[in-house]
Amino acid sequence: MNIRPVEKSDIQNPTSDIGLRLYIDSPDPTIWQHYLAGGLFYGVTTNPKLLFEAGIANTVENLTALALTAFDLGAQEIHLQTWGGKMKPMLATGRQFAAIDPRVSVKVPITEEGLLCARQLIEEGAKVTLTAVHASVQILPVLALGAAYAAPYLGRMNDSGLDGLDEITAMQQIINNLGGSTRLLVASIRSLSDLAAIARRGCNTFTLLPGLVEELLRNPQTLAAAADFEEKAANARP
């Protein structure tokens, strides 16, 4: 039997074949370098809150440098959030982000001003993520504009008294029923049980904080079983 050698192209995008996209929710390149090398993660996401917590100034120059670093490390996409509150300043910054690379998706808050900004960016050919989505009905303007992504915040929705799981499930059902191509980029996931529950409901795109990534990849029972296998393998050698 002839076995064809595995090419890099065969394993470069393992998650894209099944529609699954996992992102690392962090502005820290050292974390990107550690996890992107494994090929499990499609890209990275950022926002002004994460940048503030990391001590990184929220400037176009800094975010441009971060985007280029992410691509060098193997990210297929990065989501950068514009700011300014009003349509014109958000649009100006969003255009700068879109000009960095086609693999940049410009995150725009789903406010009235943000929707005006998103519409213009989409008409100009930019990839847009409408973010801070908190209610299932908000998916309707997302679909009307043809945004590439909508980012609902599961944890924040639950904190506000909403049933985040039900709202996000309804969002996905609306997308499915109306035939939209928008992906739900589920954010603010605080536990693996929530991640599994959302995946069971049909969502396939998630951004995870580094702590949750570590928890996902380092199951204690799995590590114990692997250690036991190694011990038995060592003792079985002649």
Secondary structure, DSSP 8 states (H G I E B T S, - for coil): -------HHHHS-TTGGGT-EEEEE---HHHHHHHHTTT---EEE--HHHHHHTT----HHHHHHHHHHHHHTT-SEEEEE---SSHHHHHHHHHHHHHH-TTEEEEEESSHHHHHHHHHHHHTT-EEEEEEE-SGGGHHHHHHHT-SEEEEBHHHHHHTTS-HHHHHHHHHHHHHHHT---EE-BB----HHHHHHHHHTT--EEEE-HHHHHHHH--HHHHHHHHHHHHHHHHT--
